C-alpha cells in the first residue's frame, strides 16, 4: 500500500462539502445582517414606499 504524501492534505468529498457549507452559511449570515442594516439605515424611505403603495389595505 503506497504512502500518502505529506505535502498535500487530501480531503474526502464529505469533508469538502462540510467546509463549503460552513463558508456558504457564514456568507449568507453576513449578507442578511448587511441587508437588515441597510434597511434600518433607510427606514424612512422604505416606510414611505410601503405607506404609498399599501396604505389602502
C-alpha positions in Angstrom: 0.0 0.0 0.0 1.6 3.3 -1.0 2.3 6.0 1.5 0.2 9.2 1.4 2.1 12.3 0.5 2.9 14.6 3.5 2.8 17.7 1.3 -0.8 17.5 0.4 -3.8 17.2 2.7 -6.3 15.2 0.8 -9.9 15.6 1.9 -12.9 13.4 1.2 -15.9 14.7 -0.6 -17.8 14.8 2.7 -15.1 17.0 4.3 -15.0 19.3 1.4 -18.8 19.6 1.4 -19.0 20.4 5.1 -16.3 23.1 4.7 -18.1 24.6 1.7 -21.4 24.5 3.7 -19.8 26.4 6.6 -18.4 29.0 4.3 -21.7 29.5 2.5 -23.7 29.7 5.7 -21.3 32.4 7.0 -21.5 34.4 3.8 -25.4 34.2 3.9 -25.5 35.3 7.5 -23.3 38.3 6.8 -25.3 39.2 3.7 -28.5 39.0 5.8 -27.0 41.2 8.5 -25.9 43.8 5.9 -29.3 43.7 4.3 -31.0 44.4 7.6 -28.6 47.2 8.4 -29.2 48.8 5.0 -33.0 48.6 5.6 -32.7 50.1 9.0 -30.4 52.9 7.7 -33.0 54.0 5.2 -36.1 53.1 7.1 -37.9 56.3 6.4 -37.7 55.8 2.6 -38.9 52.2 3.0 -41.8 53.2 5.3 -42.8 56.0 2.8 -42.8 53.5 0.0 -44.9 50.9 1.9 -47.3 53.6 3.0 -47.7 54.9 -0.5 -48.4 51.5 -2.1 -50.1 49.6 0.8 -52.0 52.4 2.6 -55.5 51.3 1.5 -55.2 47.7 2.7 
